[in-house]
């Protein structure tokens, strides 16, 4: 992948964000309580996790189909109680509230919505937590999704948390989307990095972060090139890049 320098003169003065993808998915089992505890012990900026709604509760799991992550064959929505299902590391699927209890006021969390009709339930849960002073480098909570309809719904509901659309491929009409969604950041795929798109988004005051970057040399180049941050499965390693 080739990515020319965007703003090399200012990149050195910008804090490059290292965000643990699904906790620290290359170091501990993804989206697991032990993985989140491990990530919290690292000197990184934030973690990212995935949520799905089930009978009024929010659960931390990426896949709708369960066979990759558990010994169960079937769909997440068909579970009677997700907390009774063990991940392949032997731990139960965690609730979002348990991870928020662990992280609140200690490290920022990027919550990526995976299920439909989840925005209101998420806001209801977040409203139960105390207000926090501004974090120095990143909002305490960022809510992101590939489903930009839910990002729009959050904005229309008056959501005060930072919002971020997630894109796979080159997004169409990014400036119109920024005007409508008013996002804090935009999360783009590792395979579709376009320097003009990055500059276009950053010129609107929106941070651009890339998923999923696991190569240290690539991460170092992206840092020098002016990207705002990365999501990585190996945060304990990539946090050490120059």
N, C-alpha and C positions, 0 to 999 in steps of 0.2 A: 504494500500500500504506500502511495506517495502522498505526502501532505506538506505543502510548502509552508514556510514560516509565515504566520499571520501578523503577529505583533511582537516580534522578538525584542524590541526595545522596551516593552512594558512587561513582558512575560516574567522577567526576573523579579519584578515587584509584586506580582500577583501570587496569592497563596493557591497552590495547585491542590485540589481536593482529592483525597483518597477515600473511597467509599467501599466498604466491604459488601460484596454482592451476595445476597441471601445469607447474610451473616459473614461467613468466610468460607464459601462453599468448597474451595479447594483444600482447605485445612481441616475443617470439621463438617459433619453432615449438614447439608443445606437446610436453612430455615428450621433449625432445631434449637432447643433451649441451650444445650451444651455449646453449640456453635455461636449463639449470641453471647453467652457468657465469655467465651474465648475472645470474640471480637471486641467486647467491652474492655478487655485487659490490654488491648493494643493501642498504640499511639497513632490512631487514625482519626479522620474527621467525622465519619458517620457510618451507619450501616443501612443497607436496603433490604427490605423483606416484601413478601407477596401475601395478599390477603384474599380470602374467599368468605362470603357470607353463607351461613347455614342456620336456619331457624332462629334468627335474631341474634346470633353470635358471630363474631369475626374470628376466623382461624387463619393461622400462618402456614400457607402451603401454596406451591406454585402450580402444580398440575391439577387439572380436572380429572384426568384418568389416573388411577392410583398405582398401577403396577410398577412404575419406575421407582417410586419412593417408599412403597409399603409392600407387604406380602398379600395385600388384598387386590383382587381383580374386579374392577368396576369403577364407578364414578363417585367423586366426592359428594355430589348432591344426593346420592342414594344412601349415604351412611346414616344410620340412626343417630349416633353420637360420635362425631369426629374424635373427641377426646379419648374414646375407647380404642382407637386405631393406632397401632404403633408404627413409627417410621422404621426404616431398615437399620437404624442404629439402636433400636430398642426403646426409644423414647416416644411418648405420645405426641401427636400433632399438637403444637402449642396454640393457645389462644392469644390473640393480639394483646388483650389487656394484660396478660402475664409478661409479655415482652415490654410493653410500655411501663409497667410497674418497675421492671428491672432497669430501664434506660432513662426514665424521665428525669430531666435536669442533669444527666451525666454525659450523654452523647446524642447528637441528632439522629433522627430516624427518617428514612425515606420509605413511605408506605405506598407500595404499588398495588392498585386495585386490579384484581383479575376477574371477579365475578360481576354479573349484571346487578343493577339496582342496589348498589352498595354505598353510594355517597352519603345518604342521610344517616344510615346506621353508623358509619364511620364518624360523622360529625357529632352524633349523639354520644359516642364513646369518648371522643376527645374532649367534649365539654365537661366530662367528669374529672378532668385533671386540672391541677392548679396552674395559674399563669406563671410564666417563667421570664426572667430578664432576657434581653436579646443576647443571643450567642454571638461570639466574635466573628466567625467565618462562615457560618451556615445556619439557616433557620432550624429551630429544634425539630420541626416537623415539615417534611415536604410530602405532598400527596401527588402521586403520578399515576398515569395509566396510558395504555395504548388506546383505550376507549375514550376518545376526546369528548364524547357526549357527557361522560361523567365528570370530566374536568369542567366542562361548561356548566353542568348542573351545580357543582360545588361553587363556582363563581356566582351563579345566579342566586344561590342560597346565602350569599354573603360570607362565604368561607374566608376566615382571616389567616388561615395557614397558607404557606407557600404551595403553589401548584406547578405542575410540570407535565406537559404532554410527552409521551414516549413515541418514537417513530422507528419503523423498520423500512429502510429505503429512503428515498428523497421525498420529503413532504411537499405537498402541493400548497401553494399560496401561504407560505409561512408568515408573511407580514400580516395578512388578514387574520390568521389564527392568533397571532400575538395580540393584535388589537382586540379580539373578542375574548380570549382567555386570560389575558394579562398575567402570564406565567412568570414565575421566578427564574425557572431554568427550562431547558429543552434537552431531552436525553435521546441521543442518536446512536445508531448501530455502528459497530466497529467496521462493518463491511461497506458502509456507504458514507464515508466521510468526504465532504466536499468543502473546500476552503472558502468558496464564495458563499455557500450556505451558512457556514459558521460565522463568517464576517457579517453577513446580512442579519443574522439573529443577534449577535453580540452588539451590533450597532443600535439595536432597539433596547439595550440595557438588560438583555436576557442572557443568563449564563448558559454555556453549552457544555454538556458532559457526555462522555461516551461509555457505552457498555459493549461487550465485556472485555476488558484489556488485561491480559495475563502475562504479557511479555515485557520484561523490564526495559529493554532497549526501546521498544515502541512507546512505552509510557514516558520515558525520558524525553524522547523526541516530541511527543505531544505536549509535554509540559513546556518545552522550549518554544514550541510553535504557537502557544497562546491559548490552547484549549483550557477550559476552566477546571476540569477534573475528570476522573474516571471511576467506573465501577469495576472492581476486580475480585476474583475468587481467591486471590493470594495477597491479602492486604498486609500481612506481616512482612512480606518480601518487597512489595512495590512501594511501601511507605518509605523505603530507604533510598529511592532513586534520587539522583542529583538533578 
